[in-house]
Amino acid sequence: MKKLTTFAAKLDDVAPGKTKKVCFPNHGPILLANVGGTIYAVDDTCTHEDSSLALGCLRDDKVKCTLHGSWFSVVTGEPTDEPADEPLQRYQVEINNDEIWLNLTPIE
């Protein structure tokens, strides 16, 4: 995997059970999600409609799109409820000195 070179947030900025939207130049927004102390990173935009997932709630390892009610796993990126049927892109996360670092190349 490629080296993680992009600072995303402080670990304290994403409390357990919460999400945070982060934006980077020349890249779409990414959603950080804290599931039981593990940080996951996925595209912030619903694959069904262009709606920010940061507006939705996080339950266990799933985030809800508030526009049409689709749920996505932040672990796998897969939609778990319709109408969305395309997965979210996922990103490699590393925690270093209480900072969240990302590789902005999606995981394949």
N, C-alpha and C positions, 0 to 999 in steps of 0.2 A: 504494500500500500504506500501511497505517497506520504511524504512528511506533512505533518499538521503545521500550518504556518499562519492561520488566520485566527486572531483573537476574537471571540464572540461575546463573552460576558464574564462577570465574576460568578463564582459558584453560588454565592449568597443571593444573587439576583434571581435565581430560579429555585424557589422553595419546593420541598417535596409535595407532589400533587398539583403543581402549578406549571404554567408555560410562560414563555417569553418570546416575542417576535424580535428578530434581529435582522438588520438590513446591511448589505455590503455594496460598494460600488461595482457596477457591471455584473451583478448577480441578483436574482430574485430574492425575496424575503425567505428566511428560514425560521422554523419554529423549534425552539428548544423546549424539551419536556423532561421534568424530573419525575421518574417513576420509581418510588422506593429508594431514592438516593442515587439512582443511575440516570445519567443525562443522555437523552436521545435527540437527534437532529433530523428533521424532515422538512420538505418544502412546506411553506406556510399557506400556500394557495390550494384550495380544494380542486381536485381534478375534474369534478363535474361542472362547476361554475367557478368563476374567478372570485372567490370569497375567502377572506382571511380566516384561517383556522384558529388564530389567536383570540378571536371573538368568542369561540366556543369553550366548552368545559372539558376537562380531562377527568376521565373515570378509569381507574386502574391504568391500563396501558393504551387506552383509546381516547381520541379527541373527536369532538363533534363539530361538524360544520353547521352553523346557525342558519344558513340560507335554506337548505332543503333537508337537513337532518342526517346526512351521511356520517358514518363513524369510520375512523381510520385507526389502525394500530400504529403507534409511534415506534414500535419495535421493528415491525416488518414493512411498514408503509402501506400494507394492503387495506383496501376498504372492507369493512365488515358488515355494512348495511348499505342498501341502495338509497339514492339513485346512482351514487358514484360506482364506477366499475374499473377505474384505472388506479394503480397504486401511486403513492407519493414517492418522490426521490428521497433516498436516505443519505446521510453524510456521516463520515467517521468522526468520532468525538474522542478527545483526550482531555483529562483533567491534569493540570500542572500548576502547583503552588496556588490552589484554590481559584484557578482561572480555567475557563472552558475554551478549548482550542478546536478548530475544525479544519478538515480538508474539504474545500468547496467543490471537489470533483465528486459527483454522486457515486455511491457504492453500486456496483453492478451485480 
